[in-house]
């Protein structure tokens, strides 16, 4: 990766109808990096992508491409030829699949054998060679999105922007396309920014993930950092933390502390002061459920609990228990059968101290 970012956002704001919809003090994208944007509807993901692609005018700040300011040092027509965006809807032209994949190249003045070779390579990447002569408006939704992706890759952009391209697809089609895109991104080493609601897609595709809310980036980091060390309850909830326990630090050890939650005491890692108010963030896959008499003596953070709700999630069960505070756990189907899970059943729940992530209240 080069020392100069391929894209560098500096103090960018977008104001629409007097409302600030985007406020990004700084954001850099390195060459060959894949950055995913996650967040709820209205978080600003699409707005950021449109700003990066110059489809909307920024109200303040600057976007630099290879160190050159877009719109001044780097003219817009030149920039737009080197950045390509894929939308949620494929937006296909009323022509053949081949004609659609070739469209971006034609817009860039590429013709003849060079165009044909690039189109063939792009169609092959996404497995749509056999559709070349088909009418683009008569293919399936998954095929249409493959055409849209192939059209983008055919231009060999320096930066690829993807705005939730799989959100309208059924789960099997979506899974196949994500797998193919993952392979193509790794093969091409292309620089990409990928907006999605699905954190599992972001985890699979990204070198870094940015969590957005109300037009701002709340946290950005590696998938490991975002998933395991969220900076606040909002980020934690969006990356899969189901249990938040408000607690008061009662005592402090060398590298751990003990907190009180009602009449319970919970051990967790980290350096805090007695009297600190904290949130304990607990991921459901880290909770261990056992039979009421099944815990090993001396297990820390082991509590008697009662099953309140069991929900089948396909390959696993989501189990809500009451330990004096509500706690959610994921249990595999075989383990659920061994426990004979049912509402009202007494169990024990163990939360390994090292699995607890701590966030200060406020």
Secondary structure, 3 states (H helix, E strand, C coil): CCCCCCEEEEEEEEEECCEEEEEEEEEEECCCCEEEEECCCCCCHHHHHHHHCCCCCCCEEEEEECCEEECCCECHHHHHHHEEEECCCCCCCCCEHHHHHHHHHHHCCCCHHHHHHHHHHHHHHCCCHHHCCCEHHHCCHHHHHHHHHHHHHHCCCCEEEEECCCCCCCHHHHHHHHHHHHHHHHHHCCEEEEEECCHHHHHHHCCEEEEEECCEEEEEECHHHHHHCCCCHHHHHHCCEEEEEEEEEEEECCCEEEEEECCEEEEEECCCCCCCEEEEEEEHHHEEEEECCCCCCCCCCEEEEEEEEEEECCCEEEEEEECCCEEEEEEEHHHHHHHCCCCCCEEEEEECHHHCEEEECC
